[in-house]
Amino acid sequence: MRTFESFNFQPFILEAIKDKGFTEPTEVQEKLIPLIKKGKNVIGQSQTGSGKTHTFLLPLMDKIDGTKDEVQVLITAPSRELAAQIYQAASQIAEFSPTEIRVSNFVGGTDKQRQLDKLTSHQPHVVIGTPGRILDMMNEQALKVHTAQYFVVDEADMTLDMGFLHEVDQIAGRLPKHLQMLVFSATIPEKLRPFLLKYMENPVMEEIKSKAVISDTIENWLISTKGKDRNRLIYQLLTVGHPYLAIVFANTKQHVDEISGYLKAQGLKVAKIHGDISPRERKRVMRQVQNLEYQYVVATDLAARGIDIEGVSHVINAEIPQDLDFFIHRVGRTGRNGMSGTAITLYSPSDENSVNLIENLGVTFQPKEIKNDEIVDTYDRNRRKKREKSKDELDPTLIGLVKKSKKKIKPGYKKKIDRAISESNKQKRRQTRRQEERGARKNKKRSNS
């Protein structure tokens, strides 16, 4: 196992690492930091929570020349929240630099004129932001990116999904031809490949596969909604389970509104996060969540990929996401940094196939239910399949008849099938008795001889 000292970082980088409490590199850091330090173009494929933000920040911040008044590093992120997270991490490292390293965050929903005014006096060394606002600043001739030596596209698949790849393409087209480009993504969709081929020369592609799909510090509970009110069930889980901080995930903005509205009506103080919330409101709500002013957050999947909320003890999947990758991202919000966590998934009978697919990923569910205001163990939903059959096994020739008997057929024909099955079982029992009687006679003869 490597240490951070083995990367030969400047002393201030090691001080910043120590201040963060990092003791040893994660797998993605161990594999990719040496490549980035060598100047290689890199495509890093790794899951959320793998430590990839510091994978690119540490070696790039190590290369910055603070004496130059020019942009040296450009980083795009698909959401304001993710950009803010990267900005905070970069600012923390910059605090330890002996020479000033200027880090700027350009995102929508902030004071554009103020940002333009600041750029007239000096350029930031590190530019972080959403593609739209960065491109806007470039079009205003205020942000001078022609000097950039390093370009990072973080969460590239999410950038594609949210429709920002066109803006990233325009930004990349105005950057110097010879620069180091780093792309990080949980997945590499086909639609992303033309962009990568267009701008990346001989990239090194590293896929960091999780040793476990979900941290072993997380308990995965599965709760059936059959015959129950889903919103009421969520309310019970939040009040009976006593979470420190819980995120409830829903698939649509409408469902987020519905769930949060119900919980508020029950007297709970709930934060709501989805794409229709204004940027200023989202920023305010996120600050309040970080300050623990809210104990409950209801959000869409945008939050699963773009927001890093510390101290999440419980995640509740109000419904199973259509894209099962999002299940992993949602559950990964809890049980971080070795802490324990609980992920609760609500399912209906129509979700059976999705539950099976999640189990095929290596997730083990514990079946639970709420009984007398307590969360208790319940029956495995597959208990009937696992239970040994008490009926006699059928001859192969009758298996087809059994299958037919389960379909809609004429009553007379069904009686014939039942009689055939019954007769087959009688014959088997007679054969068994004969064998037992023969065995008994043989034993009697041996004992008399």
HELIX and SHEET records of a PDB file:
HELIX    1   1 PHE A    4  PHE A    7  5                                   4    
HELIX    2   2 PRO A   11  LYS A   20  1                                  10    
HELIX    3   3 GLU A   27  LYS A   37  1                                  11    
HELIX    4   4 LYS A   52  LYS A   63  1                                  12    
HELIX    5   5 ARG A   80  ALA A   94  1                                  15    
HELIX    6   6 LYS A  112  SER A  121  1                                  10    
HELIX    7   7 PRO A  131  ASN A  139  1                                   9    
HELIX    8   8 ALA A  156  ASP A  161  1                                   6    
HELIX    9   9 LEU A  165  GLY A  173  1                                   9    
HELIX   10  10 GLU A  190  LEU A  192  5                                   3    
HELIX   11  11 ARG A  193  TYR A  199  1                                   7    
HELIX   12  12 ARG A  230  VAL A  240  1                                  11    
HELIX   13  13 LYS A  253  ALA A  265  1                                  13    
HELIX   14  14 PRO A  279  GLN A  290  1                                  12    
HELIX   15  15 ASP A  301  GLY A  306  1                                   6    
HELIX   16  16 ASP A  325  VAL A  331  1                                   7    
HELIX   17  17 ARG A  336  GLY A  338  5                                   3    
HELIX   18  18 PRO A  349  ASP A  351  5                                   3    
HELIX   19  19 GLU A  352  ASN A  360  1                                   9    
HELIX   20  20 ARG A  383  LYS A  386  1                                   4    
HELIX   21  21 PRO A  396  SER A  405  1                                  10    
HELIX   22  22 PRO A  411  ASN A  448  1                                  38    
SHEET    1   A 7 VAL A 103  PHE A 106  0                                        
SHEET    2   A 7 VAL A 126  GLY A 129  1                                        
SHEET    3   A 7 VAL A  73  THR A  76  1                                        
SHEET    4   A 7 TYR A 150  VAL A 153  1                                        
SHEET    5   A 7 GLN A 180  SER A 185  1                                        
SHEET    6   A 7 VAL A  42  GLN A  45  1                                        
SHEET    7   A 7 VAL A 204  GLU A 207  1                                        
SHEET    1   B 8 VAL A 270  ILE A 273  0                                        
SHEET    2   B 8 TYR A 296  ALA A 299  1                                        
SHEET    3   B 8 ALA A 246  PHE A 249  1                                        
SHEET    4   B 8 HIS A 314  ASN A 317  1                                        
SHEET    5   B 8 GLY A 341  TYR A 347  1                                        
SHEET    6   B 8 ILE A 218  SER A 224  1                                        
SHEET    7   B 8 GLN A 366  LYS A 371  1                                        
SHEET    8   B 8 GLU A 374  ASP A 377 -1                                        
END                                                                             
